[in-house]
Amino acid sequence: MLTVEEMRMVGFEEHESMLALHRPLMFDMCCKSMNAKLDIVLEHKPSMISCIIIQDKYAEPSMSAMPQAVAYACAVFQYNNAQRLRHGKLPLKEATIPFATMRGLKPAFYTMTVTADLNEALMAGTILEHETKIRRCLTNWQEGSRDFREESPARAFRRKVFKNMDAFRLLAIDLRAPWEL
C-alpha cells in the first residue's frame, strides 16, 4: 500500500493539511449509525476531510473496493457538512470527493460528486432515482513509455506512480475549495 511517508514526499501535507492513518469516522447508512475506519485521509484545517485513500483488501480480482469507497465518500460528505454547521455555515448541496483505491502497489484515482439526494438515499437505505457517476482518472502505467526507457521497469513504474499521485494531490486541492470555512 502507498504509505503516508510516500504521500508526504509527493507533497500532500502542506500549509494546513495533514495526513491521518486509520481515521475513524461515524456516518449514517441504511437508518443506522456506522463506524468507518478510513485507511488514509487528507484533513485540511484539521476539521475537514478533503481526500481519502482506501486499501483494496479483496483477494479476488472480481471483487472491488468501489462500494466501500462510495460509502466512504458519502461519509466524508456527511462529516464535512456537520463541520460546516458547527462553524455556522450552511451545508453544501453537493461536493466532489476525490478518492483513490490501492490494489497492491497500483493506485486507481477517482472523483465522485456526492449530492444531497444521494446522501439522503444512503442514509435511508433507499434506491436513488438517478444514476451517480464515478469518474476514474486516467493514469500512465503502460510499460515502455518514452519518458522512462533507460530506467529499470520497477523504478520507472514508481516514478509514474509519484507523478500521478502529484496530479491527484493537485486535484484534491482544487476540489476542497467549497469546503473552506
C-alpha positions as CSV (number, residue, x, y, z in Angstrom):
1,M,0.0,0.0,0.0
2,L,1.1,3.5,-0.6
3,T,2.4,4.8,2.7
4,V,1.9,8.1,4.4
5,E,5.6,8.8,4.0
6,E,5.4,8.4,0.2
7,M,2.4,10.8,0.2
8,R,4.3,13.3,2.2
9,M,7.2,13.0,-0.3
10,V,4.8,14.0,-3.1
11,G,3.6,17.0,-1.0
12,F,0.2,16.0,0.3
13,E,0.9,17.7,3.6
14,E,1.2,21.4,3.1
15,H,0.1,24.6,4.8
16,E,-2.9,23.5,6.9
17,S,-3.2,19.9,5.6
18,M,-2.2,16.7,7.4
19,L,-2.4,13.0,6.6
20,A,-4.1,10.7,9.1
21,L,-3.8,6.9,9.1
22,H,-6.8,4.6,10.1
23,R,-9.1,7.6,10.8
24,P,-12.4,6.6,12.4
25,L,-15.5,8.2,11.0
26,M,-19.1,7.9,12.1
27,F,-21.8,8.2,9.4
28,D,-25.4,7.2,8.8
29,M,-26.3,4.5,6.3
30,C,-29.5,2.4,6.0
31,C,-31.1,4.1,9.1
32,K,-28.1,3.0,11.2
33,S,-25.1,4.8,12.6
34,M,-22.0,3.2,11.1
35,N,-18.3,3.4,12.1
36,A,-15.9,3.5,9.2
37,K,-12.1,3.2,9.5
38,L,-10.6,5.1,6.6
39,D,-7.1,3.9,5.7
40,I,-5.6,7.3,4.9
41,V,-7.3,10.7,4.8
42,L,-6.1,14.1,4.0
43,E,-7.5,16.6,6.5
44,H,-7.5,20.3,5.8
45,K,-7.6,22.7,8.7
46,P,-8.0,19.6,10.9
47,S,-11.7,19.8,10.7
48,M,-12.4,19.0,7.0
49,I,-11.5,15.8,5.1
50,S,-10.6,16.6,1.5
51,C,-9.3,13.2,0.1
52,I,-9.4,9.5,1.1
53,I,-7.2,6.6,0.2
54,I,-8.7,3.1,0.5
55,Q,-6.7,-0.2,0.5
56,D,-8.4,-2.7,-1.7
57,K,-8.3,-5.6,0.7
58,Y,-10.2,-8.1,-1.5
59,A,-8.1,-11.1,-2.7
60,E,-10.5,-11.9,-5.5
61,P,-9.9,-9.8,-8.6
62,S,-13.6,-9.8,-9.4
63,M,-14.3,-8.1,-6.0
64,S,-13.9,-4.4,-5.7
65,A,-13.4,-1.7,-3.0
66,M,-15.7,0.5,-5.0
67,P,-18.9,0.0,-2.9
68,Q,-16.8,0.8,0.2
69,A,-15.3,3.8,-1.5
70,V,-18.8,5.2,-2.4
71,A,-20.0,4.8,1.2
72,Y,-16.9,6.5,2.5
73,A,-17.2,9.4,0.1
74,C,-20.8,9.9,1.4
75,A,-19.4,9.6,5.0
76,V,-16.9,12.4,4.2
77,F,-19.8,14.5,2.7
78,Q,-21.8,14.0,6.0
79,Y,-18.8,14.7,8.2
80,N,-17.7,17.9,6.3
81,N,-21.3,19.2,6.2
82,A,-21.6,18.6,10.0
83,Q,-18.3,20.6,10.4
84,R,-19.8,23.4,8.3
85,L,-22.9,23.5,10.5
86,R,-20.6,23.7,13.7
87,H,-18.9,26.7,12.2
88,G,-22.2,28.5,11.3
89,K,-22.1,27.7,7.6
90,L,-24.9,26.1,5.5
91,P,-24.3,22.5,4.4
92,L,-23.3,22.0,0.8
93,K,-25.9,20.5,-1.5
94,E,-23.2,18.7,-3.5
95,A,-19.5,18.2,-3.4
96,T,-17.0,16.3,-5.5
97,I,-14.9,13.9,-3.3
98,P,-11.6,12.7,-4.7
99,F,-10.5,9.2,-3.6
100,A,-8.1,6.5,-4.5
101,T,-8.1,2.8,-4.1
102,M,-4.9,0.8,-3.8
103,R,-4.6,-2.8,-5.1
104,G,-1.1,-3.9,-4.2
105,L,1.1,-1.1,-5.5
106,K,-1.2,0.2,-8.1
107,P,-3.4,3.2,-7.2
108,A,-6.6,4.0,-9.1
109,F,-7.8,7.6,-8.8
110,Y,-11.5,8.7,-8.8
111,T,-13.8,11.6,-8.2
112,M,-17.4,11.3,-7.3
113,T,-20.0,14.1,-6.9
114,V,-22.0,13.4,-3.7
115,T,-25.3,15.1,-3.8
116,A,-27.8,15.7,-1.0
117,D,-30.2,13.3,-2.8
118,L,-27.5,10.6,-2.9
119,N,-26.6,11.2,0.7
120,E,-30.3,11.0,1.8
121,A,-30.8,7.8,-0.1
122,L,-27.7,6.2,1.5
123,M,-28.8,7.3,5.0
124,A,-32.4,5.9,4.4
125,G,-31.2,2.8,2.6
126,T,-33.3,3.6,-0.4
127,I,-32.6,3.5,-4.2
128,L,-31.6,6.7,-5.8
129,E,-33.8,7.5,-8.8
130,H,-31.0,8.8,-11.0
131,E,-27.5,7.5,-11.8
132,T,-24.5,8.5,-9.8
133,K,-21.3,8.8,-11.9
134,I,-17.9,8.0,-10.6
135,R,-15.0,9.3,-12.8
136,R,-11.8,7.3,-13.0
137,C,-8.8,9.5,-13.6
138,L,-6.5,8.1,-16.3
139,T,-3.0,7.1,-15.4
140,N,0.1,6.2,-17.3
141,W,1.1,2.8,-16.1
142,Q,1.8,1.3,-19.6
143,E,5.3,-0.1,-19.9
144,G,7.6,1.2,-22.5
145,S,6.6,4.8,-22.0
146,R,9.1,7.1,-23.9
147,D,10.0,9.0,-20.8
148,F,11.5,6.2,-18.8
149,R,13.1,3.7,-21.3
150,E,16.6,3.9,-19.7
151,E,15.3,3.1,-16.2
152,S,14.5,-0.3,-14.7
153,P,10.8,-1.2,-15.0
154,A,10.4,-1.0,-11.2
155,R,11.9,2.4,-11.0
156,A,10.0,3.7,-14.0
157,F,6.7,2.4,-12.5
158,R,7.5,4.1,-9.2
159,R,8.2,7.4,-10.9
160,K,4.9,7.1,-12.8
161,V,3.0,6.4,-9.5
162,F,4.6,9.5,-7.9
163,K,3.8,11.7,-11.0
164,N,0.1,10.6,-10.9
165,M,-0.1,11.0,-7.1
166,D,1.1,14.6,-7.5
167,A,-1.6,15.2,-10.1
168,F,-4.1,13.7,-7.8
169,R,-2.9,15.9,-4.9
170,L,-3.4,19.0,-7.1
171,L,-6.9,17.8,-8.0
172,A,-7.7,17.3,-4.2
173,I,-6.5,20.8,-3.5
174,D,-8.8,22.2,-6.2
175,L,-11.8,20.2,-5.1
176,R,-11.5,21.2,-1.4
177,A,-12.4,24.9,-2.2
178,P,-16.1,24.5,-1.5
179,W,-15.4,23.1,2.0
180,E,-13.4,26.1,3.1
181,L,-14.7,27.6,6.3
